[in-house]
Amino acid sequence: MDKSKRTQKVKFWINFRLPDKTQRREFVGYSIEEAKDAEGKCRGQKREGRIFDMLPGSDINFDQLVEWYTELEHRKDLRSYERLCIALNRFNEVFGHRLVCDVKLSEIKNYQMARLKEVKPATVDYEIRVVKTMVKDAFYDKMVDGEVLRVLGQVKKQLKKGSNARKRTVSVIEFLKLLVSASPHLKDILIVAYNTGMRPGEVRTLQWKHIDLDNGFIRLSETDTKEDAEKVIPINHHVRDVLIRLRPSLGVVTDDHHDFIFTFKGKPITTPGGLKRSFRTACKNASIPCGEKAENGIQLRDFRRTVKTNMVEAGIDKVYRDTILGHSLKGMDVHYIAPSEKTLQKAMDQYTQWLDDQMVTVLENVDHFVDQEKIEICKLLKSLVPPAGIEPAAHGLGIHCSIH
């Protein structure tokens, strides 16, 4: 035995448990003294909470890590998978060739500062958050050590809480002017967004499998929503008209057949930026400032805020507002309040009646529009509001808004 030790044929290992309760075995040397020293050091690190120091380094780089991570099936199923890949690839433009275990805190901070010159703080924070999640998954799969987790854990967010909160809402007049100016594919999306409060991404990727026309609901699964929870949105007559008009196209089967409701030139609008140009053009044609940088500019995401604000004006109970828009109930309400689909539909009917009334009152204030705008808005009102609501408002205003 002594001879074997001298020739380093006897190897010593130590066993210890990680925070996730899994057991790890690590080679520590060729003598009992080295093994005892390593075991003592390991106990001290565990007692002091320095579990990351107990793990060996890794020779994997970020390019290899991203390749592994983006091929995981449970990641491919994410609604945000495309955005996730974009964020990781952008990070790897700087760190792709670097070993994961070698990255330093100062380098991550420099990356943040450089990115802030190009994009918004929220985007920078998202990129770092995605990298953190990837590394954490790799750590628990025993692909990397914990040093990089400690480094990433010290990286601070660049976006201050509430600093990017918006208050802009889209008035009924602005909504109607946008519909006049919007291209056909965008017009349908705007109608659904302004009547349901769904997020732009939820509307853009809406599929026929989500539609329950018989019962009058849009049903989104937990994989379709940002909240990772199922969502049931009542369908009013505005949304129903859009769906019924578009539904016949489902009968046409082609080689590139798909289940998406909203398309552009027959193709699904799959990218987050797929509507930016058409929305910007519609705003320009309607003389409405567009974008976050424009003074009082609107964005498509403002429609969601507008719907919830309008529901308050319409007198919709907070529970129904939150449920329809997918916002979590608070406190004990989570356990003791469960609105039925019937009551949600009644709340939507109440909101729709209020919205229709607001559209009708636009007729009382159209004098500041040019003649062509009057004509177009009348056409829209005829298509959006039940006839009984238009004729009384139009009477005596000198505007020909005949339903016949």
Buried (B, 14 or more C-beta within 10 A) or exposed (E): EEEEEEEEEBEBEBEBEBEEEEEBEEEBBBBEEEBBBBBEBBEEBBEEEEBBBBBEEBEBBBBBBBEBBBEEEEBEEEBBEEBBBBBBBBBBEBBBEBBBBBBEEEBBEEBBEEBEEEEBBEBBBBBBBBBBBBBBBBBEEEBBBBBBBBBBEEBEEBBEEEEEEEEBBBBBBBBBBBBBBBBEBBBBBBBBBBBBBBBBBBBBBBBBEBBEBEEBBBBBEEEBBEEEEEBBBBBBBBBBBBBEEBEEEEEEEEEEEEEBBBBBEEEBBEEBEBBBEBBBBBBEBBEBEBEEEEEEBBBBBBBBBBBBBBBEEBEBEBBBBBBBBBEEBEEEEEEEEEBEBEBBBBBBEBBBBBBBBBBBEBBEEBEEBEEEBBBBBBEBBBEBBEEEBBEEBBEEBEBEBEEE
